[in-house]
Amino acid sequence: MVVQVLIMCVDKIAELRELHVNQLSKHIEKLKADRCGRQCQPLFCRFSKEECDALQLGHLILIMSKLDLEREGFRYQNVQTIYNTVCTTKELFFVKCSCKVASESHSECSWVPDLKEYVQGVWDNVRGLNFADFPSRRVARVGVY
Amino acid sequence: MFKTHKQKKNSSLTPIKKYDLSSDESSDCAASTKAPAPKVELPKTLNERKQKAEELEVLKRKEVEELEKRMRKELEELEARKQKTAELEDWMRKEAKEEEDRIQQKEAEELAMQQLLDAELREIERQQKEIEEKEHQKFNLKVEKLVALINQPRDDAVDEVVEPEPSVAFGQVFSGEKSGAGVSHENVLPAPELIPLRTLVEGGDMIIDATSSSTNKVLVRYQVASQVLWSASRVFRRMFGPESQFKEAVDVRRAERGYGPAVIPLYDEPEVLELIFNTLHHHNDKLPDTIPFERMVEIAVICDKYELQCALRFVAEMWSRPLWSIDAGYEDWLLISWVFGYEDKFTQVSKELIKRSEWKAGIGLVFGNCKGDWGTMLSDATPEAVISKPLNSPECHGWLFKCL
């Protein structure tokens, strides 16, 4: 009995973990794709600067690579680590650059708030398992409870 | 007259007597033939004599030649015979050698066969000795039991109900499913006085042998009341309840008629069994107020095994309440909450595990922030199958529980 229970539980846990990690991975891919596909219309920069979008995209790629949150890296992360990395690291923002193009503050054009909000949403939505997820349990326990 | 070289040679080898034409010739000739000489008319003339002599010479030469021929032939025959004899000797020598080889080979085969037979004989003797020893042990045990029965006072010496001898023990049928109990351990049972006996019920009709599953040795014996056990557990009810036909049940029924307590081995941790038996027999003074987390996990495993959750529900709640935590190292709460039906705790701990679990290359899904590379989840009380099965299964996620 214990054997079957644990196999079932761990399978469900693995399934849910993969679901959440896949959600985060897909969102980051979406962030990249959005910024890559709109070079002609810089919608993300509040000053409508094409360079700003390009910088933000580069920043996104750089940070993701640094934090090992790329497509393959995601497979080996746990949800807690991703949450801690994204939501609690202050240095994630690309605030200011000394070069001429980025002399203005582009913190409001950043992808970081969007990602933080999404990760927080996923984190809050992680739900645990219930006995109802295991229909066989009720059958097995008839007469005991 | 001319002679050939050969003739010369021959003539030198066998000198031919020349006829002396003198007067003594006739007497000489007569002596050589040793027969009464016929009257030969001697040639009168010299020419005739010469002719005669020549004829004789030719005759003599022919004879010599024939003699030589015969001798040569005999010599050849002798040579051929010699050769044949040599060949025969060779063949005989060869045959003798082959025969010798054959004999040697046969001897070696016989020796090997003999050795094999000896080894088999030894093995059979050993097996026979083992069987005899076992029989002897069994006999001794039976004698001991009989002596115990004779010494035991019998109040109810009433009707003798002959119980049918059951052939199957509960443990033999359900060893893989629910319990490792009931398997006969008569052969490994040490002398009863060497094993500590803890009496939970004075005069209890059952003795539970807490037996080590690895060494198959009895560690502790508990004297209990079978009714208390089977009324608390469905598994025990099937094993030795009133409707059961297993060997254990027959033993219990015999015990009721004064045959001494039934002995049943259980392959579980003795200390955990003691806690459970004390709880079931309401020996609350012997129960600790708190227990370590690992012990709680072991209790959960045994409760699940024998379906004792209901009977131990309140005690388990008392023990588990102060142990509640979702920190790393308390992943076994998943098991405890499942067994005792604490759904809110099950949800919380599974939520934490979803958040904390991660994928490791070559290992699979791991939990917690253990000191080692692997996470914790299950205690040592958990059956080995839980740990090994998923790793062996190709379609599984490949998860691990043990902490290094």
Interface residues (C-beta under 8 A of the other chain):
Chain A: M1 V2 V3 V5 L6 I7 C9 V10 D11 K12 I13 A14 L16 R17 H20 R75 Y76 Q77 N78 V79 Q80 T81 Y83 W123 V126 R127 G128 L129 N130 F131 R137 R141 G143 V144 Y145
Chain B: K178 R234 V301 D304 K305 E307 Q309 C310 L334 L335 W338 V339 G341 E343 F346 T347 Q348 V349 S350 K351 E352 L353 I354 K355 R356 S357 E358 W359 K360 A361 L365 M377 L378 T382 P383 A385 V386 K389 P390 C396 H397 W399
